């Protein structure tokens, strides 16, 4: 059929080109922003996400003109939808009230993640791993979404416009941690970030197979009980990470959250052990000099209570080959736990905590809340702890030039895979690696 408006093709071509150039320009702007404070600590994350989207744009540029004119606009809309997932989270960090709190949660995640990343060996470290990015989310509970997982459900309302766009949103380039908006200004609720980071430590550094082997071979549990523990392993390990890093404070926040949820203390929930068993797992991770008291154990004594210590000893007692033979406690264990009581009192007295570690600052503030919520509020302990954390944030990007070179090569490979997806409209079934922690603090 003859084109009723000979000028339409020229206008359409201009509009597609303009849309591509606008997105390319925005990506370039974000790369420049990542070079300077306060976004320098997110440089690797910004560059990774921008490279993935830019590679897809290069693919659109290489299409035949007729295909680009007819399909390019829809693909660019999909790419905007994907990029908006990152854009919104990064832009919120330019708004002072949210920047401070997101910096605290980013730094808590980093405090657990980077010692493990630095210790990782072999294939676990063959490609540079960006740290988790925390963000505020409408979900009512904290959750972790793994690197490489499907994040279409986390996008703004409305599905991607093309089948290829839906497949493109199955390639989350770095892990993320969602935090409920309601928890954003309460330090004790933010300790859930340590639990979520534990999920990413297990996923990113390939620990699952070793943890399963240790459960089966080193716990001494009967086969029937091992079968019960295997589905719990991921959540139990994440609790172990949080308890190691934040000590008694995490035990309090977890117990409060489970109590407020009205959970049966003896009933497990799918991937979650029972509240009593979770509390026992966390207690088994504590050192002798942790400040007391501890919250009461949920429920009544059970014949299986001793399993918690056996599982923790089997999983964490010896070094992990994937982490250069280091134990998790040596990498992320809470520093100077015996000093937390003094730090708690300093914060309650309107002084700095005196801590030089982010988990320790957050733990001291949480213990101040547990000890006396009213005094916590009157002394503005949360805001004081937040300032202590902000003072500990280093300047500059995470990782060195060599690490960025590895990231460039990795993202180029991911970009080529995305380019292949954009050549076809055949939809594939969804794949999700999102963990929703329905029983977590917050």
MOKAHU-V648561 format. One line per field, one symbol per residue. phi: phi as a letter, one per 20 degrees, with the letter a starting at -180 (. if undefined). psi: psi as a letter, one per 40 degrees, with the letter a starting at -180 (. if undefined). burial: 1 if it has 16 or more other ideal C-beta (glycine too) atoms within 10 Angstrom, else 0. A space follows every 50 residues. Layout:
BEGIN
phi=???
psi=???
burial=???
END
This chain:
BEGIN
phi=.fffcgefgfffffffffffffffffffffffffecfeeffdgfffffff fffffffffffefggffffedfffffffffffffgegffffffedggegf fffffgfffffeffffffefcmffdfcgdfffdebebfffcfbcdfgnef dffefggoffecgfffffedcffbfccecfgfefccggfffggffffgff ffffdlegffffffffddemffgffffffgfegfffffffgffffdmggf gffffffffffmfffddecmfdffgfffffffffefefeffeedffffmd gcfegffgfffffffdfdfdgfdmnfefffecgfflffefffffffffem dffmedcfgffffffffffffagffgffelfgfffgfffffeffenfene ffffffffffffffffffgfffecdfedffcccedeefdego
psi=hhhegdeddddddddddddddddddddddddddeeiieedeedddddddd dddddddddddeiiddddddedddddddddddddddddddddeehddddd ddddddddddddddddddeiiaddedhhhiiihiihieieiiihhiheih edeeiihhiididdddddefgheiiihhhideeefhdddeeddddddddd ddddefeddddddddddedeiidddddddddedddddddddddddeaddd ddddddddddefiheehigbehiidddddddddeeiidehiaiiiihiai iidededddddddddediihdeffeiiddddeihifdeedddddddddef iideiehddddddddddddddgddddddefddddddddddeehiiiihia dddddddddddddddddddddeeiehiiiihhfhhhgefii.
burial=00000000000000010011001100100100110001111111111111 11111110110010000110111011111011101100110010000101 11111111111111111011000110011111111110101111111111 11010000010111111111111111111100110111111111111111 11111010011001100010100011001001111111111111111111 11111111000010100100011111111111111100011000100110 00010011011101110011011001111011110010111011011100 00101011111111111111100001001011011101100010001110 001100100110011001101100000000001110111111
END
